[in-house]
Amino acid sequence: SFFRVLFPFSVFSNPYTSCTRHAHPHPHKHNLSHLLMARLSLPSAAGLLAVLLGVLLPSCSLGSFALLPSVSYKGVGYSGFRQQGPYVKPPEWLEARNIEQDMALLQAQGVKWLRTYSTDLNGDLIPSIAKDHGIDTFIGTWVGRGEEGVAQFYNETARAEALLRKDPRLAPIVVVGNEMLYEHVQTPEKVRELLQYAKSRGLTTALGDIPTVMLDERLREVLSEADILLMHTHPFFSPLRTAHGQGVEKTRLMPDLAAAEDVVSATLKLQQMYPEKLVLVGETGYPSADDSPADSPTHCRWCDEINQRSFYDALAHLAQAKGLGVLAFEGFDESFKG
């Protein structure tokens, strides 16, 4: 299976994306790129304070840290929310006991890497607890819209730096924002500036976005600032192609070898464009359910756990053969994407 190629998975019915928690149920959630967009915005003054603190505090020492070959990175995205998440008021704050339970489940399945999305709402608890379970983390630093979003990034980066100073076991990798260019959260110039700032702090930077962004030659100057490039590609959002290459309206790409090839092909193109960078599949998945009416023309006929497993099986073998690392979305099933 997919999981036995990536990790020695054996216990859960859908072990890569549907781990079973024994308490505090984890309901289906929607796309994190939308959920976290509504996270609490920090006032500009807080961002300015974070920048000033960054000037006063020493930057993180990388020591002997070095990036590994792409295929070495096999893991999952992780948000940690159990109830309403960050998108309602009051937002949900993560609890250490819940993170501990999640990490024990993921450790038991051989997960070695996490990719988080924010250090806010106790998100900065995740990396050290994960490390206690032998799991390393790409530390997410969220970037919202406008000046408040930039201020939030500086604050989150300062929090990540404080975490790295406190726990030298952690990999000094930060993911700057999430799909900022696709969502027009910040301008390309500002994204490049944020990457430069994080690198000036001694951090290894990662940037993730969808294929139309990551493969756009016009954005080469921006993407070149990142040390790690994360391809976000979800076959569910790709139209099924006919033999003549035409898109079939309102039909989703079936979760089989063709879908896996779609993911790997886009990521290999990115690797060819930036051979000097570490390139990974930073987000991918396939829904295990579709809440839309069954008679709707947009209803997903293939969205179930059996087909989801078929997709992951095909992807694992193909990615392994091509030497690509994969961070699946999400560690605990989010039916909307997988």
N, C-alpha and C positions, 0 to 999 in steps of 0.2 A: 504494500500500500504506500501511499504518499508519505505517510508518517514514518513508516519503517525505513524509508530511504533517507528522510531528513533526520529523524531521531528514532530511537528504539521504542516507538509507541506501541502499546499493546492493550490498554485497559478500556479506553472509552469508545463509545459507538462512533463518534466523530472526533477523534482525539486532537485534531489540530485546531478546530474552531469551536468545539462544543463541549469543553470540559464541564463536568458535573460538579457543582458546588453542593455541599450538604447542608448549608444554612444560608440565610440571607439571599434569596433567589436573585438571579441576574436576568432581568427581563430583556427582551429584544430591544435593541437600540438602533438609531439611525446613523448615517454617515458622520463620523467624528469631525470631518471638515466643516460640517454645518453645526454640529452640536457645540463644538468648542468656539465657534465664531461668536457665540452669545455669552462667552465667559465674562466674568466681571472685568470691566475696563478700569485701568488705573489712571488717576489724574496725571497730567504731564509733570507735575512737581515730583511725583514719586519716581517717574522715569529719570528726571534730572538728578534726583538724589542717588539713584542707582548708578548713573554715569559717574557722579562725583566720587562715590564709594569705589567704583572701579578704578578711578585714577589713583586713589589713596592706597588701595589694597594691591598686593603683588598679584601678577597674573599667575594662572595655574601652571605648574611645572609639568611638562609632558614626560620627563624622565626618559625611560627607555621604551616608551610606548611606540608601537609601530602597527600599521594597518596590515591585516592578513589578506590572503587571496579571497576573491569574491565568494567562492564556493564554501568558505569557512563560516560564513554568516548565515545561519539557519535559525529562524525564530519567528516571533509573532509580535504584532502590535498589541498594546495593552493600555487601557484607560483606567481600569480599576473601579469604575462606578458600579454601584449595585442597585440604586433606586432611580431618582430622577436625573442624576448627572449634573452637569454644570450649566444647563441651558434654561433653568427656571429659577425663580427667586422664592425663597433663599436657595442657593445652589447646594449641591451635595458635596460635603467634604470627605475625602478618603479617610479610612480608618486603618491603622496599622494591622489590626487583627485580621481584617479582611484581605489585606495585601499578603499577609503571612499565609493565609489559607490558599490564596491563588498561586503564590509562588511554590508552595509545596506540591500542588497539583501539576504545575508546569514542570517543576524539577523531576517529578516522578515519570514524566513523559519525555524527558531528555532535552527539553528546551534549553538552549544556551545563550540566546540573545533576545532582548526585548527592545521594542521601539515605543517610547512614550510620546506624548504630545504637549505636555505642559508640566511646569513645576509648581503651578498654582493649586489651590485647594488641597494642600498636602501631597501634591504630586511629587514633591521632592523627597517623600518617604520611600518611594518605590525603588530607586537604584540600590540603596544599601541593603534593603530587605531582600531584593532579588539576588544581590551578591552573596548574601548569607546562604542562599540556596544554589550557589554556583552559576548564577545567571548574570551576564553583563548587559548593559543598557546603553542604547542610543538615547540620550536625554533630550526630550522635546522641550523647546522654548517657544511658546505661542506668540504669534504676532497678530494683533488685531488691525482694524482699519484706522487710517488717519494718524494724527499725532498721538492720540491716546494709545493706539495699538503699538506704536513705536516705543512709547514710554513703558508699556507693558513688557515689551521684549527686553528692554534694558533691565527692568526689575527681575524678570525671569532668568536672564543671563547671570545677574549678580547672585541670585539664589543658587543657580547651578554651580557657580564658582565657589560659593561658600560650602556647598555640599562636597565638591571635589577636594577642597582644602581639609575638610573634616574627615573624609574617608578616602585615603590615597589608593585604595584598592580599585576604585572605579575608573573606567575608561573615560578620558576627557573628550568625549564626542558629544556634540550638541546638534540636534536637528533644528535648523532655523526656520520657524514658522511651518506652515503646511499648505501646499497648493496656493501660495500667495499670488502667483502670476496668473494662474487660471481663474482664480476668484477675483482678481483685480483688487486684492487687499492692499497692496502697496505697488508703487511704480517699479519697473525694472531697476532704475537708478537707486531707489531706496533699498531694494532687496540686496543689491550689490554692496551698498554701504553697510547694511546690517551684517552681512557675511564678513566684510572686512573688519568690522568692529570685533566680532567674535574671535576671528583669527588673531587680532591684535592682543587679545586676552590670553593667548596661548592655547586656544581651544581648537580641536579638529572639527571642522564644520561639515554638515550634511544638508542637502537641499532636495526636497521631494516635490514632484508635480506630475501631471498627466503627460502622455506622449506628445500631444500637439505642442506643448510647451517645451518639454525636454529635448525634442528633436528639431526645434526651431533655430535655424542658423542665426537669426537676428538676435537671439538671446545668448549667444556664445560668450560674450564678455561677462555676463552675469553668472552663468553656470560655471565658468572657468574659475570663479572665486571660491567655489566650494571644493572641499577635499574629497567628499563622497557624494555621489549622485544617486538618488533613489527614484526609480521608475514606478509610478503609481498607475497600474493598469488593471481594470476590472472588466473581464469579457462580457459581463452582463450588460454593460453600457455600449457594447459594440454591436452594430447591425450584422445579421447573418448575410453572407455574400453568396450570390448565385455563381454558377460556373462561368458566367460572363463578367463577374466582378461587380455586379450591380447590387446595391443595398436593398434588402427586403424591408419595406416599411413596417415599423412596429414589431419587428421580430428580433429576438435577442440571440446572440451567439451561443450555440449549444455548448454545454459544459463537457467537452470531450477533448480529444487530442488537438483538434483545430483551435480550441480556446487556449489550450496550453501553449501551442505554437504562436498564437497571437501575442501572448505575454512575453515569451522568450524572444521572439523576433524583435519586438520593440526595444527590449532591454539590450539585446546584442547590437542593434543599430546605435544606441546611445554609447555603448562601450567602444564601438568603432569610431565614433565622433570624438570621444575623449579617452584615448588609450592610456593616458597617464593618470586617470582617475580610478578610484574604486567605485564600481558600478554594481548596484544590487536591484533586485525587485523589491521595492520598498513598501509596496502595498499591493495585494491582490487577493481575490477571493471570489466566491460565487454564492449567491443567496441560498439558504436552506428553506426558505419559505417566501411566499408572495401574498401580501395582505389584500391586494386588489381583487375585485370581483372576478370569479372564474370566467364569466362571459365577456369580460372587458377585452377589447382588442390588444391592450398592452399587457394583459396578464401573462406571467412567465410560466410556460408549460413545463419547464425543466427544473423549477426551483424547489428541490427537496434534498434531503440529506444523502440519498443514494447518488443522485447526479453530482452533488457537491463533492462527494468522495471520489467519483470518477474524474472530476476535474483535477483535484489535488493529486490523485495517483499519477495522472498523465503529466502534470506539471513537475512533480518531484523527480521523476525519471528523466524528463527532458532537461530540466535545469541542472541536474547533476551531471548529465552527459556534456552539457555546454559549459560547465564550470561556473555557474551563476549561483549566488546566494539568494535566498528568498526570505522575506519577512511577510508572513501572511496576515491578513486582516480578518478576524481579530483573534486574540487568544481565547476569548469567550464569545460564543457565537453572536453575531449581529446579523440577523436574517436579511437585512436590506442589502448587504454586500457580501457577507460570508465571514 
